[in-house]
Amino acid sequence: MAIIGTIRKQSGLAVIIVGVAIAAFVIGDFGKRRAKGTNDIAVVNGEEIPYTDFSAKVEESLDMQKENRGNEKITDQEAFQIRQGVYDNLIKETIMGKEYDEIGLVVSPEELFDQVQGKQPHRYILQYFKDPKTGVYDPAIVLNYLKQLDQMEPKARKQWLAFEKAIKDDRQESKFTNLVSKSFYLPKAFIKQDYINKNRSMKLRFVSPNPMEIPDSTVKITDADYQEFYNKNIGFFYQEEAYRDLDFITFDVLPSQTDRKKTSEDVVSLYKDFLASPDPIIFMNANSDKKYDTGFVKKGVLPGRLDSLLYNSKVGTLVEPFEQNNVWLMAKLMDIQDRPDTMKGMQCLVAFSTPGNEAIKRTKDQAKAKADSLMDILKKKPEMLASFARNVSDFSSAKEDGGELKAIVDGNAGYALFYDAGLKMKPKEIKVLETRIGYAIFRLDEKSKPVKKMRVAVVARNIEPSNQTYQDTYTRASAFAGQYRTSDAFDKASSKLGLSKREAPNMKETDNTVMGLPNGREVVRWAFSENTKVGDISPVFDLQGKYMVALLKSATPKGAIPLENIKTRIEPSVRGYKKVNMGADKLTKVMENTKDLYAIAAQMKTKVDTAVISFSGLNRASIARDADVVGTLFTSPFAKLLGPLKGRSGSYAAIIDGINDAPKKDDYSSEMQLQKSLFEQRAANAIYPALQKTSKITDSRLRFY
C-alpha cells in the first residue's frame, strides 16, 4: 500500500479528476434513450437529460471538490460554476455521442489497455505516474497501482475508473478531430488564386472627401436612415443569447443603535473574560470574530492604532476595547523578540517508517542511529553534508536541490522546526532535529538581520445587525415592493425616498450575480421567467446582508435585436454612414462636370492621395480599409476614372495607374501546408462549437436553479 500513498501524494490523482478530467467523472452514460418525461434539465436533438441524473452528477462533483480541497465549505458561486460545468459536459456528451455512434467511432478495450499500459501511453498517464525522485514517467508505478487496485478503498477505485474514462473520452475525441482535420483538401487552383490575391498589388490615385468635416448639425437622421443602416449591418445585431435589463434598489441591513448598544455591552463582558483568561491566545482563537496571526509580527501589521499602542510597550500590556470600522478590538502584548525574517540552510533527512510512508522500512531507533553516525562524520568533515543530502537523504527533492532550504520564513508553519532551531544556532552550525517523519541533519547557513517583532493576542467583535434589524429592513423592502407596482411609481418613489436606483444591463440567463451582488441567481430566474413582463416589479430578494427590489426594464430575445432597442446605440454610426452618403452625393455631382481627378480634388477641397494596395487590403491608406471598394478596384479597368466608389468609411474617385502581378511560381506546397495547418488548428477548436450551434437544445435550467 505504500506505493499507493506515494502516487496519491506525488501524482495528485484526485486533482487530475477535478482539474483535468472532471468532465469525464461527472458525466455518466447519457447515450441511451429514456422514457419521455417533463423532469428534464435539457433536451438535445430529442435526447432527454433528466434532472435527477444531472443532480446526482452535481453531487458527485461537489463531493469531489470538497475532498480535493480538504474543506467542506463550497461558496455559492463555486457551486453554481460546478452546476454549469456539469450541464455543459452533459450537452457535449450527448451531441458528440451521437456523432460517434453514427460513424461507429469507439475506443476498444485493447486500445484503452494500450493507452494505459502500452509503450506509448496516454498523456495523462505520462503526466501523473512519475517517479517522485526523478520526475520521469515510470511504467512500473502504473503496474503496481493496478495490481493493488482491488485492495483499495471503494473511493480510490471509483477515482481510477473516472480517470480511465477520462483517458477513453479524450482518446475518442482526438480520433474524431483527426478524422475531420485530416480530411482537409484545397484544390491547387484555389491555392494559386489565394497566392495571387495576397501578392498582386496595384498603384492608384484617389480622392476621398472626409466625412468627419461635415458638421453634425447639418445631418438630419430619419427613420429611413436608421432602417437602411440596420438592414446593411443586420449581421452585427444578432444575439446568441437573450438579455434582460433591470433597474433595482437595495436595502442594506445595517446595525441599528440598539444593535450597537447591545454589542457594546457584550464587549464589556468579553473583556472581563479576556482579562481572566490564563491563555489569551487560546481565548482569542475561541472568541474572536476575526482570526489574527498568532505568531510574531513586525510593526505595521496589526490593525489600526493597536500597532502604535503596543510596539513600544512592555510585555503584558493590555489595550482596552475600542471601536474601529464597525469592529470592537481588544488586545494583550504577549512577547517581544528581535527575530530575523528569513534564514537559509541545508538538511539531510533520515526517515523512519510512518503511516502513509510505509516504503521506508527503517525504525525510529534505526533512523536515530544512522543520523548520529552521519553527524560523527560531519563533525570531522562538515563539507560532506552536501554529498549526504544528494546521495543519502530520504527527502523527495534532495537529489535535485541538494537539500537546500532557501526560504525559511518566520511564521511559516512548515519550516517552524528549522526556524526555531536556527534562532539559537550560529552560521555553519549543524544539529540533528527530530521531525514528524525522521531525523533532519540541519545546517544553518545564514539569517537576515533581526528586527523587533511582537506576539499579540487580538480579540475582535463585529458590530452586526440583529435578527430584529433584518426583519425591520425586510419589512421596509416589502412595503416598497408592494406599494409601488409600476415603472413610473418605482422611479418616483426611489427618488422621493432617497433610495439609490441602480442599473443591471445585459443580464444573461446563465448569470449568477447581479452587478457583482452575491446570491443573485433568483433575481435572474425571476427576470427570465415567462411570467415576468417588461415593467413588472419583483418580490423582495435576499442577497446576503441586503434586500433587493427590481424592475424589469427591457427584455431582448435571442436573435436579431429589434431596431427600436438599439437606436440610441447606433445613432453615431448612422450619422457617420449618412455623412458618407452625403459625401458620395457631392462627389457624384462634381464628377458629372469633370473627369480630371485633380479638378475633382480642388472642388471637393481635398487632395489627391496615392497608394499601393493588395487584394487583401493590407495598407494604411484609407481606401484600403473598405473591402468592398478594394474588391471593385481589382475588377475595374486600368487608367480610367472610377467612382464614386462608396464604402463603409468613405466615398472615393480613383484611377488605377499600374498593376504589379504576383511573382510566378509552380510549387505551392508551402502555401498548401500552411493552409492545412491552419485548418487543423481551427478544427481542433471549432468542431464542437459548430455542432453545438446546429443542434436543437432546449435549456430548462431556469426551472431548477
Secondary structure, DSSP 8 states (H G I E B T S, - for coil): -HHHHHHHHHH-HHHIIIIISHHHHH-----S-----S-EEEEETTEEEEHHHHHHHHHHHHHHHHHHHT-S---HHHHHHHHHHHHHHHHHHHHHHHHHHHHT----HHHHHHHHHSSS--HHHHHH-B-TTT-SB-HHHHHHHHHTGGGS-HHHHHHHHHHHHHHHHHHHHHHHHHHHHTT----HHHHHHHHHHHH-EEEEEEE---GGGS-GGG----HHHHHHHHHHTGGGGEESS-EEEEEEEEEE----HHHHHHHHHHHHHHHHHHHH-S-HHHHHHHH-SS----SEE-TT-SSTTHHHHHHTS-TT-EEEEEEETTEEEEEEEEEEEEE-SEEEEEEEEEE--BTTBTT----HHHHHHHHHHHHHHHHH-GGGHHHHHHHT--STTHHHHTTEEEEEETT-GGGHHHHHHHHT--TT-EEEEE-SSEEEEEEEEEE---EEEEEEEEEEEE----HHHHHHHHHHHHHHHHH--SHHHHHHHHHHTT--EEEEEEEETT---BTTBSS-HHHHHHHH-TT--TT-B---EE-SSEEEEEEEEEEE-SEE--HHHHHHHHHHHHHHHHHHHHHHHHHHHHHHH---HHHHHHHTT---EEEEEETT--SSSGGGG-HHHHHHHTTS-TTSEEEEEE-SS-EEEEEEEEEE-----S--HHHHHHHHHHHHHHHHHHHHHHHHHHS-EEE-GGGT-
